[in-house]
Amino acid sequence: MTERSRLLPVLTAECEERRNRIRSAFQSDGKAGETLRALCALADATALRVLEGFLPPGPASSGLCLLALGGYGRGVLFPFSDLDLLFVFANADAEARLRPAISDFSRTLWDLGFRVSSAGRTIEECKRIEEDNAEFHLALLDRRFLAGDQEFFQRLNEHVLPASENRAREFLFMQLKSLTQERHARYGDTIFHLEPNVKEAPGGLRDLHAATWVEQVVRLRNGGGNRESTPGEASGTAEEFLSAVRCFLHYRNGRNDNALSYELQAVAAERSLGWAEGEAAPREAADWMRVYFRHARTLNRRLLDSLEEHDNTRLSLGKRIAALATRGRSLILARAGRLEITSEFPLRTREDAFSLLNEAARRGMPLGREAERSVGIAWKAGVSGNGAKTWQQFREILGAPYPAVALRSMHRLGLLADILPEFRSIDSLVIRDFYHRYTVDEHTLRTIEHLQELAQPRDERGAHFTDLWKSVERRELLILALLLHDVGKGMPDPNHVTGSLEALDAAAARLHLEPDEKEETGFLIGHHLDMSATLLRRDIFDPETITAFGNTVATPERLGRLCLLTYADIHAVNPEALTPWKAEMLWQLLAATSNHLSRSVDRDRLHAVREAAFLDEVLRCSGGTTRAEIEAFLEGFPRRYLAVHTAAEIATHFALAKKLTAGSVQTELKPARHTYTLTLLAQDRPRLFATIAGVLAGWGMNIIKADAFANAAGVVLDTFQFGDLHRTLELNPSESERLRLSFAEIISGKAPLEPLLKSRLHAAQERAPKVAVPTRIRFDDDSSSRCTLLEILTQDRPGLLHEIGSVLAQLGCNIEVALIDTEGQKAIDVFYLTQNGAKLSPELQHRIATEFWGRI
Amino acid sequence: MKKIEAIIQPSRFDSVKDALREIGVEGMTVIEVRGHGRQKGHTETYRGREYTVDLLPKVKLEMVLPDRLAESVVETILKTAKTGKIGDGKIFISTVNEAIRIRNDERGEGAL
């Protein structure tokens, strides 16, 4: 009878009986720690008995020791985990002599149901660093003596291995870092998977092991031993919870399968897995998963903090630390791609915290660990400002090029939920369908990350939307809409859009949003599903679809924001959701609707009597006027006029129009955050548009956008949004009045325009453009029944609009509507033109084109 | 067994899928495709950028069915995908010699 056939029957029955007992105990009390230790003890006892059978203690096994590694080395063993073993031999002869017995040992353990993963090294080999096998060295950090020559082990453990580990400490740290990055990248760098892998995914148990290894390697660096890492209290609870889940998965799946599927989430929740007896545990799978994610977040944070804290990446001094800016008392530094602050100048107030977060959002540079901690401390210590002030500071972050960089930190620190308590309803919230990959809060932050990535798109899907993202107006409202668009999913109303709009109501009241800010954000939230529904369920090549969708969005600015929101929302559902096909469809819907909006302005004119509700609103804002007067003012304006102005603005326009007398000009100049808006009303007259553009150019103002509309009574209402490049108006408040006077005098012919223009344009023309934009001129006689559309795309430069307007006036064209826009260095202008009340003749179109080619 | 490949307008996909489900067809492969037949493309401009819309988005459905179901599936697709305009798509029907379920080697209609 061989040793193997003698051992197997006895041990098989024993192992089975003990495994059943351990399993029953886990199923009744769910305590993972005891289960894992009991399984480890069973493996230890069995391994020793089998080893003794093949290699009895004494001379036969001299020059050998057997070590347990990895999790088994730490004294815990999951039901179907590998049994990591290392045989260390005194020399090659011992290895050759002992190999056959070791082979029998391993086979017997396999037959007893242990998944043996064994390796062998001579003591000489243990002195070497295996650079292609960092995992082995890391597992060796958790070594535990099992059997063999004690003295031999002592030499190995106290001299040989510490010496090689000491040499390998930087290598091990860098390997840990890169292995972690690769592993996290495989799981999309997020803990928030709807079916997470509880071992390998970010936030899984591997993060805890890796954090322990980092701490061991750091102790080696500091000259200490490599043992005894004690987790913090939060990590300990998280470890117990995740261990219980992994144990449960092994038992349910009957194998080393660590994927927490939907079905098993429901079973785990029903069993209150991870809760001590008597604790009130959630029974709903979604609620139970929220707890899972909180524990996963703890483990993930511990690892990332640990890696960052001990990262001694050697950079040149200049690269390692560069002073970036001072904010209040704090000096902001960049260290290894992250923002840090110096301890001499800590953050003290919420303003300081906002400043640092704003810097992160502006530069796209995340906060370092200490900086993030300081933000948290300063925030808690600071006095909560009033809502309006908070919004003012928060808006800066949302409007920056990389808002998600700051929002990630704010979410981790709980600041986001302090500013927007509505966001709490989606914290770690799982949507149990097979389409959404991430929890709702993770999906939300990803939408914003996908947008900021558009600055340098990673693939063809984003290429069409880059310019749109760079030039989008009121970016802060788009980002606010994204933050709130799905919070309704955490509310009782079955229609999440309703819930999200209610959340906006509450947030807008608390943060004192301006009415138009709330309206715009509300539009985006209320319609956030419309564009994807249109592109997937309507024929986007049918003009009726485009007209209907165009009527919904009403303005190109809104269209741009809704398009970006839709792009981000689809993209952040799961990595495959935004196919190139869908991205192309979205872009075609954007292009078709944008063209529709700019080519159909004069199709739909206002007939004020039909706009009862809106008239009431304007009437309420006007005060002391009659409905008939307002009706007369609005009659004949393109419907777009209502879309781009609020009732309060229209009431102001009406008030200006009432003061209008023959030959006079009425103006209103309003500063916005970085621009000014000029509204000008006058009776229609030749060259009016060109003259206004000329005055602005003469004052050195950069026209960004403009609209020119006229009503049935021949009142022209032009709105120009311009940037004050030289800060003339900001630094000299009295100049605003002089600018208004300049308009009145030049438009009424009392002062010439040319001297004003000449000096300014002469200086500007000497500057070469940064980007060359080829000129395109296109006439369109089909889009409007009454006008010829002229679309000009060309290099933007000072005085351009004045020049275009002058050519059109000189050739006898009447500008019925003008839509002026700029995108970086590109001017995009659309004019609705008539001559003597009719469309332009082909000859005139040819003359205009020739004239333009000569000049621009 | 018959293989049915239907190229339809994306906007009709939900209706076709629902109608097929109603007559008991659950399994199908859906592919996002681009193409054109008689519905030729056209050139457009968007903010000065010229682009040609020559390959239009379509959805391709593929399913393999027992012979007895093929006709009703074709009728259902015809009825639901039709808008009467150019670009409604096409249906191709071909005969399939064998079907094998990889998991258990099951063959014939049982593998569908």
Chai-1 contact restraints between the chains, C-beta under 6 A:
chainA,res_idxA,chainB,res_idxB,connection_type,confidence,min_distance_angstrom,max_distance_angstrom,comment,restraint_id
A,R537,B,S11,contact,1.0,0.0,6.0,A-B,restraint_1
A,R538,B,S11,contact,1.0,0.0,6.0,A-B,restraint_2
A,D539,B,Q9,contact,1.0,0.0,6.0,A-B,restraint_3
A,D539,B,S11,contact,1.0,0.0,6.0,A-B,restraint_4
A,T579,B,E32,contact,1.0,0.0,6.0,A-B,restraint_5
A,W581,B,E32,contact,1.0,0.0,6.0,A-B,restraint_6
A,M585,B,P57,contact,1.0,0.0,6.0,A-B,restraint_7
A,A591,B,Y46,contact,1.0,0.0,6.0,A-B,restraint_8
A,R776,B,G48,contact,1.0,0.0,6.0,A-B,restraint_9
A,L793,B,G48,contact,1.0,0.0,6.0,A-B,restraint_10
A,I828,B,R47,contact,1.0,0.0,6.0,A-B,restraint_11
